[in-house]
Amino acid sequence: MNAVHFETDGPYCDQCTEKIERCVGGMPGVSIVRSSYAHGLTTVLYDADLVDAARIATAIRECGFAARPAPWYGTADMTLHSRAFSMSAR
């Protein structure tokens, strides 16, 4: 499983982030998607044999939001990442 993080511009409410999660979450190979409008961040766990980060970014854009890689998002920011994926059991 791979993880990719995108800065997402445009979402301004929970419904916007839910739209991203539905659009990307329905893709083959994507197992978990968490998006936060407050942080401007979308994190995706995916199977690289079935989908790649470029296709995921395209799907976010097709939902109506800007998406670009978030290379700054690393171990210092893992609190948000951990919270997002612990919510996956809901």
Secondary structure, DSSP 8 states (H G I E B T S, - for coil): -EEEEEEEES--SHHHHHHHHHHHHTSTTEEEEEEETTTTEEEEEE-TTT--HHHHHHHHHHTT-EEEE-TT-SGGGHHHHHHHHHGGG-
